[in-house]
Amino acid sequence: MRSADEWFELYGQSHQNKLNKAIHWVCIPVILVTTLGLFQSLPFPVDGHPLAHWGTVVVALGLVFYARLSWTLFAGMAAVSGAALAINGALVAAGVNLPLVSAAVFFVAWLFQFIGHKVEGAKPSFFEDLQFLLVGPAWLLQFVFKKVGIPVSPGDGRTARA
């Protein structure tokens, strides 16, 4: 398995253009929330608990991937994923049609992602390996961690440069 640094290096190769990066900073979190919203909306065999839905299952499976890369990424992505689930829970509580809104916003966010990659002149990384769909959110998170001096990978004492 590749290390976190190797994943980020490969992912970063097709994310050099400033506009593409800006689009990713907006759209990746939106895609995360809407993807989980779509999974949260699917019928689930267990009922009666706010965390009993497919969104939680998807998060748990994703966290296995992050734990294999770095405990820091695992903790950060657990927090980010928990926030995404909470946002969707709040939307449902407010009476929002979660499946419809998630599907529409998901489509628009992906449209912008593809526009960004057209500007970049490089196809999205997940065309090469679907695991890059999990790398994208962690790639953004590692910039935040480095900015505040939190090591991302085992033995990584680097901090972000301004």
Backbone bond lengths (Angstrom), bond angles and torsions (degrees), N, CA, C in turn:
res aa  C-N    CA-C-N  psi(-1)  N-CA   C-N-CA  omega(-1)  CA-C   N-CA-C  phi
1 M - - - 1.456 - - 1.525 109.53 -
2 R 1.327 115.00 141.77 1.466 119.95 178.22 1.529 110.53 -69.71
3 S 1.325 115.13 153.07 1.459 120.35 174.20 1.525 109.14 -79.06
4 A 1.325 116.74 166.17 1.465 120.87 176.71 1.523 110.21 -57.26
5 D 1.325 116.78 -44.81 1.461 120.26 -179.48 1.526 111.98 -61.08
6 E 1.328 116.70 -39.06 1.470 120.00 178.27 1.531 110.77 -65.68
7 W 1.341 117.00 -43.67 1.461 120.63 177.32 1.523 110.34 -59.64
8 F 1.333 116.83 -46.43 1.469 120.83 -177.42 1.525 111.67 -65.55
9 E 1.322 116.27 -38.26 1.467 120.63 177.81 1.529 110.04 -62.53
10 L 1.309 116.93 -47.57 1.470 121.01 179.71 1.526 111.35 -64.51
11 Y 1.326 116.61 -43.59 1.460 121.16 -179.58 1.534 109.99 -64.39
12 G 1.306 116.54 -41.73 1.460 122.08 -178.39 1.517 113.83 -63.78
13 Q 1.329 117.42 -24.32 1.462 120.49 -179.25 1.521 112.46 -60.74
14 S 1.332 117.77 -32.10 1.464 120.44 179.66 1.531 111.65 -104.63
15 H 1.328 115.08 21.27 1.466 121.00 179.43 1.524 109.66 -139.03
16 Q 1.337 115.95 61.86 1.460 122.37 -178.43 1.525 112.89 -104.47
17 N 1.311 116.62 -31.41 1.459 122.36 -176.64 1.531 110.21 -69.35
18 K 1.336 116.85 134.53 1.474 121.07 -176.55 1.524 112.43 -61.00
19 L 1.326 117.91 -40.31 1.463 120.11 179.35 1.524 110.51 -66.64
20 N 1.325 116.92 -43.86 1.462 120.58 178.17 1.530 110.62 -60.15
21 K 1.327 116.91 -43.60 1.470 120.40 177.84 1.525 110.94 -61.44
22 A 1.328 117.22 -44.26 1.473 120.62 -179.91 1.526 110.54 -61.76
23 I 1.311 116.20 -42.70 1.468 120.11 177.41 1.521 110.10 -60.44
24 H 1.319 116.86 -42.22 1.461 120.17 179.99 1.529 111.90 -65.33
25 W 1.327 117.80 -37.03 1.462 120.46 178.91 1.527 111.51 -62.49
26 V 1.320 116.87 -30.04 1.471 120.11 177.49 1.524 110.62 -88.27
27 C 1.311 116.29 -48.93 1.466 120.48 -168.56 1.524 114.83 -77.62
28 I 1.316 119.00 -33.32 1.472 118.97 -179.96 1.532 110.75 -61.98
29 P 1.332 120.17 -48.24 1.469 117.80 176.72 1.533 112.71 -61.55
30 V 1.330 116.76 -37.86 1.464 120.25 178.54 1.527 110.15 -64.07
31 I 1.317 117.05 -42.81 1.461 120.79 178.85 1.523 110.94 -64.84
32 L 1.321 117.45 -38.42 1.460 120.66 177.10 1.531 110.37 -60.31
33 V 1.324 116.51 -50.05 1.473 120.48 -178.84 1.527 110.81 -62.57
34 T 1.333 116.89 -45.19 1.466 119.15 -176.57 1.523 112.33 -71.88
35 T 1.325 117.55 -34.96 1.466 119.29 175.80 1.519 109.99 -61.61
36 L 1.317 115.92 -47.35 1.466 119.12 177.94 1.526 110.94 -64.04
37 G 1.337 116.95 -35.65 1.465 120.09 176.17 1.517 111.76 -60.89
38 L 1.315 116.58 -40.62 1.466 120.11 177.62 1.527 110.65 -65.29
39 F 1.329 117.23 -43.89 1.459 119.82 178.03 1.529 111.85 -67.27
40 Q 1.329 117.24 -37.67 1.460 120.39 177.93 1.526 111.35 -62.81
41 S 1.311 117.20 -25.53 1.457 122.18 -176.08 1.526 113.49 -83.41
42 L 1.315 117.54 -14.26 1.465 120.47 -179.20 1.523 110.87 -73.88
43 P 1.317 116.75 145.80 1.477 119.17 176.84 1.536 110.69 -58.57
44 F 1.316 115.77 139.18 1.463 122.19 -177.07 1.525 108.35 -125.17
45 P 1.338 118.13 140.73 1.469 119.93 -175.16 1.530 115.42 -67.65
46 V 1.322 117.67 -17.59 1.461 121.80 178.97 1.518 107.56 -111.89
47 D 1.311 116.62 137.05 1.458 119.55 -178.36 1.525 109.68 -130.48
48 G 1.305 115.54 161.94 1.451 119.38 173.46 1.509 115.69 105.02
49 H 1.315 118.82 -6.06 1.462 121.43 177.65 1.517 108.03 -125.42
50 P 1.343 117.78 137.68 1.468 119.08 -177.24 1.532 114.72 -61.10
51 L 1.323 117.81 -21.46 1.467 120.20 179.21 1.530 112.47 -97.78
52 A 1.325 117.06 4.16 1.461 120.78 -179.30 1.526 109.45 -87.62
53 H 1.336 114.96 84.42 1.462 120.85 176.92 1.529 108.46 -161.28
54 W 1.335 115.60 168.16 1.455 120.91 -177.43 1.529 112.33 -67.00
55 G 1.313 118.29 -23.51 1.467 120.60 176.83 1.519 111.35 -59.68
56 T 1.325 116.50 -41.91 1.463 121.17 178.69 1.524 110.57 -65.79
57 V 1.324 116.49 -38.94 1.467 120.42 178.23 1.530 110.12 -62.87
58 V 1.327 116.55 -44.71 1.467 121.08 179.10 1.529 110.63 -61.61
59 V 1.333 116.86 -43.36 1.466 120.50 178.12 1.527 110.27 -60.92
60 A 1.319 117.32 -45.78 1.469 120.44 -179.30 1.521 111.20 -60.10
61 L 1.321 117.15 -42.58 1.466 120.10 178.55 1.536 111.18 -65.49
62 G 1.319 117.03 -40.54 1.459 120.16 177.09 1.517 112.21 -63.47
63 L 1.326 116.04 -37.62 1.463 119.68 -179.03 1.525 112.07 -65.45
64 V 1.323 117.57 -27.84 1.470 120.54 174.64 1.531 109.32 -61.79
65 F 1.335 116.17 -43.39 1.469 120.88 177.96 1.530 110.28 -60.16
66 Y 1.340 117.24 -47.49 1.465 120.81 -177.75 1.525 111.91 -67.06
67 A 1.324 117.54 -36.65 1.471 120.60 179.16 1.525 111.00 -63.61
68 R 1.314 116.75 -33.31 1.464 120.26 178.65 1.529 111.53 -71.13
69 L 1.339 117.05 -23.05 1.467 120.92 178.92 1.519 111.70 -86.81
70 S 1.341 115.46 -47.42 1.462 119.47 -172.38 1.519 108.67 -171.35
71 W 1.328 115.88 135.71 1.468 118.89 177.04 1.526 110.58 -67.08
72 T 1.313 116.87 -29.37 1.461 120.36 176.97 1.522 110.23 -65.83
73 L 1.323 117.02 -46.13 1.466 120.08 176.68 1.521 110.82 -63.92
74 F 1.322 116.76 -38.56 1.462 120.67 177.11 1.533 110.19 -57.34
75 A 1.324 116.63 -50.22 1.472 120.55 -178.15 1.531 110.89 -64.22
76 G 1.328 116.66 -44.24 1.462 120.16 179.70 1.508 112.70 -64.10
77 M 1.325 116.73 -44.44 1.462 119.77 -179.61 1.529 111.36 -71.77
78 A 1.323 118.03 -28.05 1.463 120.03 173.61 1.527 109.62 -63.83
79 A 1.328 116.38 -42.68 1.466 120.36 178.63 1.531 111.16 -66.67
80 V 1.322 116.86 -45.31 1.469 121.18 179.64 1.533 110.21 -62.48
81 S 1.323 116.55 -45.42 1.462 120.66 -179.72 1.527 111.40 -65.41
82 G 1.319 115.88 -40.02 1.470 119.55 176.29 1.518 111.58 -61.50
83 A 1.324 116.29 -40.03 1.468 120.11 177.20 1.530 110.69 -64.43
84 A 1.341 116.95 -40.07 1.465 120.86 178.88 1.529 110.47 -63.38
85 L 1.329 116.50 -43.54 1.466 119.92 177.61 1.527 110.96 -63.10
86 A 1.332 116.34 -39.46 1.465 120.64 179.53 1.535 111.17 -66.21
87 I 1.326 116.70 -40.29 1.467 120.11 176.83 1.523 109.92 -58.37
88 N 1.321 116.36 -46.47 1.462 119.87 179.67 1.518 111.73 -65.16
89 G 1.318 117.24 -38.75 1.463 120.55 176.14 1.519 111.40 -61.51
90 A 1.327 116.45 -40.50 1.467 120.81 178.34 1.531 110.73 -66.79
91 L 1.319 116.95 -37.72 1.461 120.17 177.98 1.531 110.92 -63.78
92 V 1.322 116.23 -43.22 1.468 120.27 177.77 1.527 109.86 -62.71
93 A 1.328 116.57 -44.92 1.467 120.85 179.89 1.526 111.60 -61.62
94 A 1.340 116.50 -28.84 1.467 120.99 179.19 1.529 111.70 -84.32
95 G 1.319 117.02 0.86 1.458 120.25 177.30 1.516 115.36 88.35
96 V 1.328 117.22 11.74 1.462 121.22 179.28 1.532 109.21 -72.88
97 N 1.306 116.37 139.69 1.462 121.53 174.83 1.530 106.90 -76.51
98 L 1.330 116.27 90.34 1.462 121.46 -171.46 1.531 113.59 -58.87
99 P 1.334 119.95 -44.81 1.465 117.48 -179.49 1.530 112.83 -63.32
100 L 1.313 116.80 -41.90 1.466 120.25 -178.18 1.530 111.38 -67.58
101 V 1.316 116.34 -48.75 1.470 120.41 -179.24 1.526 110.30 -65.15
102 S 1.331 117.51 -43.20 1.470 120.56 179.60 1.524 110.83 -60.73
103 A 1.323 116.94 -44.31 1.469 120.04 -178.99 1.526 111.24 -63.82
104 A 1.325 116.62 -44.36 1.469 119.91 -178.10 1.525 111.48 -65.81
105 V 1.317 117.20 -46.86 1.470 121.14 -177.90 1.535 110.09 -69.16
106 F 1.331 116.95 -37.79 1.462 122.27 176.39 1.531 109.55 -56.87
107 F 1.313 116.88 -47.84 1.466 122.01 -179.65 1.532 110.89 -60.48
108 V 1.325 117.24 -47.02 1.470 121.00 -178.55 1.536 110.40 -64.70
109 A 1.334 116.96 -42.53 1.469 120.17 -179.92 1.525 111.18 -62.60
110 W 1.334 117.03 -41.23 1.461 119.39 178.24 1.525 111.38 -68.65
111 L 1.313 116.74 -34.34 1.466 119.96 175.78 1.532 109.61 -58.34
112 F 1.333 116.54 -46.03 1.471 120.12 178.21 1.527 111.65 -65.29
113 Q 1.342 117.43 -37.62 1.464 119.94 177.41 1.536 110.32 -59.08
114 F 1.327 116.72 -43.95 1.458 120.26 -179.99 1.528 111.30 -68.43
115 I 1.323 117.02 -34.61 1.471 119.84 174.21 1.527 109.34 -62.22
116 G 1.323 117.01 -44.64 1.461 121.03 178.09 1.513 112.41 -58.51
117 H 1.324 115.96 -41.55 1.464 119.05 179.36 1.521 111.99 -72.56
118 K 1.318 117.52 -28.25 1.473 120.38 174.39 1.532 108.46 -65.55
119 V 1.333 116.42 -45.01 1.469 121.11 177.55 1.535 109.71 -61.96
120 E 1.331 116.10 -42.00 1.469 122.03 -179.77 1.529 110.89 -64.14
121 G 1.322 115.71 -33.35 1.462 119.80 -175.51 1.518 112.53 81.93
122 A 1.328 116.24 21.44 1.465 121.61 -179.87 1.523 109.00 -138.18
123 K 1.311 115.42 140.01 1.457 118.30 179.41 1.532 109.95 -73.29
124 P 1.336 116.56 155.84 1.468 119.81 178.11 1.529 111.78 -57.61
125 S 1.307 115.88 143.13 1.467 122.22 -176.23 1.518 112.80 -59.63
126 F 1.334 117.41 -33.32 1.453 118.93 -175.47 1.526 112.82 -67.80
127 F 1.341 117.51 -12.06 1.459 119.32 173.23 1.528 110.51 -65.35
128 E 1.338 116.45 -26.61 1.463 122.00 178.88 1.533 111.82 -87.59
129 D 1.325 116.51 -36.86 1.466 121.59 -176.61 1.521 108.20 -156.45
130 L 1.322 117.40 121.71 1.471 121.12 -177.57 1.530 112.83 -62.06
131 Q 1.324 117.97 -20.80 1.460 120.47 178.51 1.531 111.61 -61.84
132 F 1.344 116.76 -21.35 1.459 119.51 177.76 1.527 111.38 -63.79
133 L 1.335 118.39 -19.97 1.469 120.13 174.70 1.527 110.60 -64.37
134 L 1.325 117.01 -28.85 1.467 121.35 175.11 1.523 111.79 -85.79
135 V 1.316 116.35 -27.30 1.464 120.94 -177.78 1.534 110.81 -70.78
136 G 1.336 117.92 -37.72 1.461 121.50 -176.04 1.524 114.14 -50.70
137 P 1.340 119.43 -54.50 1.465 119.11 179.05 1.533 112.85 -62.31
138 A 1.330 117.26 -38.51 1.466 120.32 179.11 1.521 111.28 -68.79
139 W 1.333 116.49 -32.71 1.466 121.15 177.33 1.526 109.78 -60.61
140 L 1.327 116.97 -43.78 1.468 120.20 176.90 1.528 110.84 -66.38
141 L 1.320 116.12 -44.49 1.466 120.70 -177.99 1.524 111.58 -61.10
142 Q 1.331 117.86 -36.90 1.468 119.73 -178.88 1.524 111.41 -64.11
143 F 1.336 118.37 -30.44 1.467 120.39 175.60 1.527 110.81 -66.39
144 V 1.319 115.93 -41.04 1.469 120.60 177.96 1.525 109.12 -64.01
145 F 1.326 116.56 -47.38 1.459 120.32 179.84 1.526 111.62 -59.59
146 K 1.315 116.53 -46.07 1.456 119.44 -179.09 1.524 111.46 -64.52
147 K 1.321 116.47 -35.69 1.471 120.89 179.93 1.530 111.02 -61.43
148 V 1.332 116.73 -36.21 1.463 120.20 -178.79 1.535 112.27 -98.48
149 G 1.349 116.12 6.01 1.460 120.18 174.01 1.517 115.33 83.35
150 I 1.327 118.04 20.45 1.463 120.70 177.61 1.528 108.64 -90.88
151 P 1.332 117.98 122.89 1.464 119.99 177.55 1.530 110.81 -62.48
152 V 1.315 115.76 137.88 1.461 121.10 -177.48 1.516 111.16 -95.87
153 S 1.312 116.21 -46.41 1.458 121.33 -176.81 1.521 109.49 -106.64
154 P 1.324 117.24 156.25 1.460 118.79 175.48 1.527 110.57 -54.11
155 G 1.299 115.75 128.69 1.468 120.36 -179.86 1.509 114.59 78.69
156 D 1.336 117.41 5.74 1.467 121.41 -177.71 1.515 109.43 -89.83
157 G 1.308 117.11 103.96 1.447 121.05 178.42 1.510 112.68 -103.37
158 R 1.347 116.62 8.58 1.460 120.93 -177.06 1.525 110.52 -71.40
159 T 1.302 114.39 154.57 1.456 120.82 171.94 1.520 108.22 -124.16
160 A 1.304 115.58 158.26 1.467 119.91 -177.62 1.523 110.86 -66.56
161 R 1.310 114.71 147.93 1.470 120.47 174.62 1.526 107.92 -95.80
162 A 1.295 115.12 143.73 1.464 119.20 -178.64 1.507 111.80 -71.76
